[in-house]
Amino acid sequence: MLNQLKKINFQKYLSTALVLSSLFNVTLAQEQQFLVSINANPIDSDYWWLNKNNFGIKKNNFDFEASWNLKKNKTVYRMDISLNSGDRFYINESFIKYNFSNQTFLRIGKYYRDFSKYLNDEISSGSMLISHNAESMPKIGIITSRDIKKSSDIDFQFGIAHGIFEKNEFYDSAPFLHEKFIYMNVKKPNYELSVGFVHEAIWGGSTFLLGNQPDQIKDFLKVFISADGPLKEGESHANALGNHLGIWDFYYQKNIDDYIIKLYYQHFFEDTSGLRFANKWDGLWGIELINYIPNTNILFEYIDTTNQYINPPYVADAYYNHTIYNSGWSYKDYTIGNPFLSHNGINPSKVVHLGINGPVYHNYFYGIKASRRINTSDFIKYQLDIKKEISLNHILNFFVFNSNKEIGIGLSFSKIF
């Protein structure tokens, strides 16, 4: 049975939207955009795709969202906020990005990732490392790329960032995030090929259980190269300092006239064994077809995490979990990576996922996400969106979610200034 939407008092939030829109209408230029959305959500059941990959926002009966983007000379500004009917206020992806050149930029604020840019976050199940499942973390990072002089088709991209987690029930002082990556990219007229290595680490901070963790410059250098920390009593060998995880990132794109096919594989690892593919082919496999149906994206993904504990003690991992940093790979109690993995338990899974979006007719558009675990008994988790462009800058969205036994419907209205 379809759940009826509860009655909501819109007056408070409409007033906020009108005030903000009037302020921005005064100064908006062509390089600026201001978006306001008002959402009515079904919350009477645990709807999977309402709660996953939604920027770490705990949905309430009613949400008000606003985002502002400005590009001026070499600088990009972004602000994204959300307020729900429980008076919970979120600052999501909000940053300043300064471009030193076409190849180098600095970004500071709250943001997600500067790698795996091929991934279609709107319909994907989510990156193995940093999806849109949790709030974006506060970080500062610098990215650059360098061409190969003897071959203009090849370039290398590098990035490094420093971030911070949050205090919570496990941490009395917030741990740090270390992030770095390197990619080799080959770009030809009709295809692209990319091979990358991404390394993430949680380090420093203090836990209620174990106290202060190493956080000096010498400790950062150990974290940077994944060197061992001190040998602890009862251990046969020292473990790497901090909590490390990452991916080997493979991407291929083929262009045939207006048709585009993307193939990608994110091989997940948490230690040397996974780095050497001893955990077999665990990770995220994907294919995306663009314009094979006009103006439509069709995405298929397969996730396998069943080889994380196949050969102990050499391959004996618990993905996203850690014994010192008990919150694991999470931020504000939301898994940072793919939502089909748990940061507070072990759930080896095989998952198939389908994502589609495109036009239906004239100003109507649709989107579908559907997923199911196939190594255990499970139901198909789906989300259906139908959007209508009422006018050039006004959009009405009708969406449907399901849980194991319930179906919930919602509505949203957006205006672009």
C-alpha positions in Angstrom: 0.0 0.0 0.0 1.3 3.5 -0.9 2.0 5.6 2.2 0.3 8.9 2.3 2.5 12.0 2.8 2.0 13.7 6.2 0.7 17.2 6.4 3.6 19.7 6.7 3.8 23.3 7.6 5.6 24.9 4.7 5.4 28.5 5.8 8.6 28.7 7.8 10.7 27.1 5.0 9.0 29.0 2.2 9.8 32.2 4.0 13.5 31.2 4.2 13.6 30.3 0.5 12.0 33.6 -0.5 14.4 35.6 1.6 17.4 33.8 0.2 16.2 34.0 -3.4 15.6 37.8 -3.1 19.1 38.3 -1.8 20.7 36.4 -4.6 18.4 37.8 -7.3 20.0 41.2 -6.7 23.5 40.1 -7.5 23.3 37.1 -9.7 25.4 37.2 -12.8 25.8 34.7 -15.7 28.6 32.8 -13.9 26.5 32.3 -10.7 23.7 29.8 -10.0 21.4 29.6 -7.0 19.2 26.5 -6.4 16.4 26.1 -3.9 14.6 22.8 -3.2 11.7 21.9 -0.9 11.2 18.2 -0.3 8.5 16.2 1.3 9.8 12.7 2.2 8.2 9.4 3.4 9.9 8.4 6.7 7.5 5.8 8.0 9.8 2.9 7.0 13.5 2.2 6.4 13.6 3.1 2.7 17.1 2.1 1.5 17.7 4.6 -1.2 16.1 7.4 0.8 18.8 6.9 3.4 21.8 5.9 1.2 23.9 8.1 -1.0 22.0 11.2 0.2 25.0 13.2 1.6 24.7 11.9 5.1 21.4 13.8 5.7 18.9 12.1 8.0 15.7 12.6 6.1 12.7 14.1 7.9 9.2 14.8 6.8 10.4 17.9 5.2 13.7 19.2 3.9 14.8 22.6 2.6 17.9 22.6 0.5 19.9 25.5 -1.1 23.0 25.6 -3.1 25.0 28.4 -4.6 27.8 28.3 -7.2 30.0 31.1 -8.4 32.9 31.0 -10.8 34.9 34.2 -10.9 38.2 34.5 -12.7 40.4 31.7 -11.3 38.2 30.9 -8.3 35.2 28.7 -7.8 32.9 29.1 -4.8 30.3 26.6 -3.7 27.9 26.5 -0.7 25.4 23.7 -0.1 23.1 23.7 2.9 20.1 21.7 4.1 17.6 22.2 6.9 14.9 19.6 7.9 11.7 19.8 9.9 13.6 18.4 12.9 15.6 21.7 12.8 18.8 19.8 11.9 21.1 22.0 9.9 23.7 20.5 7.5 26.5 22.2 5.7 27.4 19.8 2.9 29.8 20.2 0.0 31.0 23.8 0.4 34.4 25.0 -0.7 36.7 27.5 -2.4 38.7 26.2 -5.3 41.5 28.3 -6.7 43.1 27.5 -10.1 46.7 28.4 -10.2 46.7 27.2 -13.9 44.9 24.8 -16.1 46.8 22.0 -14.5 47.0 22.9 -10.8 44.4 23.9 -8.2 43.9 24.2 -4.5 40.6 23.3 -2.8 39.7 24.0 0.8 36.4 23.4 2.6 34.0 20.4 2.7 34.2 18.3 -0.4 34.2 14.7 -1.6 36.9 13.6 -4.0 39.1 14.7 -6.8 39.7 11.2 -8.2 37.4 8.6 -10.0 35.8 11.6 -11.8 34.4 9.2 -14.4 31.9 7.8 -11.8 28.3 8.8 -12.4 27.4 9.5 -8.7 23.8 10.2 -9.6 23.0 6.6 -10.5 26.0 4.6 -9.3 25.8 2.5 -6.2 28.8 4.5 -4.9 32.5 4.7 -5.0 34.4 2.1 -3.0 36.3 4.9 -1.2 34.3 8.1 -1.1 30.7 8.1 -2.2 27.9 10.5 -1.5 26.7 8.4 1.4 28.2 10.5 4.2 28.5 14.2 4.6 31.6 15.6 2.8 34.6 16.0 5.2 36.5 19.2 5.8 39.7 18.9 3.8 42.4 21.0 2.1 44.0 19.5 -1.0 46.2 20.4 -4.0 45.9 18.7 -7.4 48.2 19.0 -10.4 48.9 17.2 -13.6 51.9 16.9 -15.9 52.0 16.0 -19.6 54.7 13.8 -21.1 56.7 15.9 -23.5 57.4 13.1 -25.9 53.8 12.1 -26.0 51.0 14.7 -25.7 48.4 11.9 -25.3 49.7 10.9 -21.9 49.6 12.8 -18.7 50.0 12.1 -15.0 47.7 13.5 -12.3 48.7 13.8 -8.7 46.8 14.9 -5.6 47.3 15.1 -1.8 44.8 16.2 0.8 44.6 16.6 4.6 41.3 16.3 6.4 39.8 15.8 9.8 37.1 13.5 11.2 34.9 14.4 14.2 34.7 13.7 17.9 32.2 11.0 18.7 31.5 8.2 21.2 34.9 6.7 20.4 37.1 9.7 19.8 37.8 12.4 22.4 40.0 14.1 19.9 39.2 13.9 16.2 41.6 11.8 14.0 43.1 13.1 10.8 42.6 12.0 7.2 45.5 11.5 4.9 44.7 11.2 1.2 46.8 11.0 -1.9 46.5 9.6 -5.4 48.4 9.3 -8.7 46.9 8.5 -12.2 48.3 7.8 -15.6 45.9 9.0 -18.3 46.0 8.1 -22.0 43.7 10.2 -24.2 43.3 9.4 -27.9 40.7 10.9 -30.3 38.3 7.9 -29.9 39.2 6.4 -26.5 40.6 7.2 -23.0 42.5 4.9 -20.6 43.3 5.5 -17.0 45.1 3.6 -14.3 45.2 5.1 -10.8 46.3 4.4 -7.2 44.4 6.0 -4.3 45.6 5.8 -0.7 43.5 6.9 2.3 44.5 6.7 6.0 43.0 7.6 9.4 45.7 8.6 11.9 46.4 10.8 15.0 43.6 11.9 17.3 42.7 10.2 20.5 40.4 7.4 21.5 38.6 7.0 24.8 39.8 3.4 25.0 43.5 3.7 24.0 44.3 7.4 24.5 46.4 9.6 22.2 47.6 8.2 18.9 50.9 9.2 17.3 50.5 12.6 15.5 53.9 14.1 15.1 55.6 15.0 11.8 57.6 11.8 12.0 54.4 9.8 12.4 52.8 11.5 9.4 55.8 10.4 7.3 55.2 6.8 8.4 51.5 7.2 7.5 52.5 8.6 4.1 54.5 5.5 3.2 52.3 3.0 5.3 55.3 2.2 7.5 54.9 0.2 10.7 54.1 1.7 14.0 55.5 0.4 17.3 55.5 -3.3 18.1 52.8 -3.9 20.7 52.9 -6.5 23.4 51.5 -9.8 22.3 51.9 -9.1 18.6 54.2 -11.1 16.4 54.9 -8.2 14.1 54.1 -4.4 14.1 51.2 -3.2 12.1 51.1 -0.1 9.9 50.6 3.1 11.8 47.0 4.2 11.4 44.1 2.7 9.5 44.9 2.3 5.8 42.7 1.6 2.8 42.6 2.4 -0.9 41.9 1.3 -4.4 43.6 0.4 -7.7 41.4 2.4 -10.1 41.0 1.2 -13.8 39.0 3.1 -16.3 38.4 2.8 -20.1 36.2 4.9 -22.3 35.4 4.3 -26.0 33.7 6.9 -28.2 31.9 5.8 -31.4 30.3 8.8 -32.9 27.8 10.0 -30.3 27.9 6.7 -28.4 30.0 6.4 -25.3 30.9 3.3 -23.4 32.7 3.4 -20.0 34.3 0.4 -18.3 35.7 0.7 -14.8 37.0 -1.4 -11.9 37.9 -0.2 -8.4 40.0 -2.9 -6.7 39.7 -2.4 -2.9 42.5 -3.1 -0.5 43.2 -2.5 3.2 46.7 -3.9 3.5 49.6 -5.4 1.5 47.7 -8.6 0.7 44.9 -6.6 -1.0 47.4 -4.3 -2.6 48.8 -7.4 -4.3 45.4 -8.7 -5.3 45.5 -11.6 -2.8 41.8 -10.7 -2.1 41.2 -11.7 -5.7 38.8 -9.3 -7.5 37.1 -7.7 -4.6 35.8 -4.2 -5.4 33.4 -2.4 -7.8 33.0 -3.4 -11.4 31.0 -1.1 -13.7 29.8 -0.4 -17.3 28.0 2.8 -18.4 26.4 3.2 -21.8 25.7 6.8 -22.9 23.4 7.7 -25.8 22.7 4.1 -26.9 19.2 5.2 -26.1 19.2 8.9 -27.1 20.2 11.2 -24.2 20.1 8.3 -21.8 22.6 6.8 -19.3 22.5 3.1 -18.5 24.7 1.8 -15.8 25.4 -1.7 -14.5 27.5 -2.5 -11.5 28.7 -5.5 -9.6 30.2 -5.4 -6.1 32.1 -8.3 -4.6 33.6 -8.2 -1.0 33.5 -11.9 -0.2 37.2 -12.5 -0.4 38.2 -10.3 2.5 38.9 -13.2 4.9 39.8 -16.1 2.6 43.3 -16.9 3.8 44.0 -15.9 7.4 46.3 -14.5 8.7 47.6 -13.2 5.4 44.2 -12.2 3.9 42.2 -11.5 7.1 40.5 -8.2 6.6 37.3 -6.6 7.8 36.6 -3.9 5.2 35.9 -0.4 6.6 36.4 -1.7 10.2 39.4 -1.1 12.5 40.4 -2.1 16.0 41.8 1.2 17.1 39.6 3.6 15.1 36.4 2.0 16.1 34.2 4.2 13.9 36.0 2.7 11.0 35.6 4.2 7.5 32.7 6.5 8.5 32.0 10.2 9.1 29.2 11.2 11.5 28.1 7.6 11.7 27.6 7.2 7.9 29.8 4.9 5.8 32.1 7.0 3.7 32.5 4.5 0.9 30.0 2.2 -0.8 26.8 1.9 1.3 26.6 -1.9 0.7 29.6 -2.2 3.0 29.3 -1.7 6.8 31.8 0.3 8.9 30.5 -1.3 12.1 30.3 -4.9 11.2 31.4 -7.5 8.6 29.0 -8.3 5.8 30.8 -9.9 2.8 28.4 -9.3 -0.1 27.9 -9.8 -3.8 25.6 -7.0 -5.2 24.2 -6.2 -8.6 23.1 -2.7 -9.3 21.2 -1.0 -12.1 21.0 2.8 -12.7 19.2 4.6 -15.6 18.3 8.2 -16.3 17.1 10.1 -19.3 14.2 11.9 -20.9 10.7 10.4 -21.3 8.8 12.9 -23.3 9.4 16.6 -23.9 10.1 18.1 -20.5 9.7 14.9 -18.5 12.7 12.9 -17.2 13.1 9.7 -15.2 15.7 8.0 -13.1 15.9 4.5 -11.7 18.2 2.8 -9.2 17.7 -0.8 -8.3 20.0 -3.1 -6.3 20.1 -6.5 -4.7 22.5 -8.7 -2.8 22.8 -12.0 -4.7 24.9 -14.1 -2.2 22.1 -14.1 0.4 18.3 -13.7 0.6 17.5 -10.1 -0.2 14.8 -7.9 -1.7 15.3 -5.5 -4.7 15.9 -2.0 -3.3 14.7 0.6 -5.8 14.2 4.3 -6.3 12.1 5.8 -9.1 12.2 9.5 -10.0 9.9 11.3 -12.4 10.9 15.0 -13.1 8.9 17.6 -14.9 10.4 20.9 -16.0 7.4 23.2 -15.4 9.3 26.1 -17.0 12.9 26.9 -17.7 13.9 27.2 -14.1 11.2 25.4 -12.2 11.3 21.6 -11.6 8.8 19.3 -10.0 10.0 15.8 -8.9 7.9 12.8 -7.9 9.9 9.9 -6.3 9.1 6.4 -5.0 11.2 4.3 -2.6 10.8 0.9 -1.2 11.8 -1.0 1.9 11.4 -4.7 2.5 7.6 -4.5 2.8 6.6 -0.9 2.2 6.5 1.7 -0.6 6.8 5.3 0.1 6.3 8.4 -2.1 7.6 11.9 -2.0 7.6 15.2 -3.8 10.1 18.0 -4.3 10.0 21.4 -5.9 13.1 23.2 -7.2 13.8 26.7 -8.5 17.0 27.8 -10.2 17.9 31.5 -10.1 
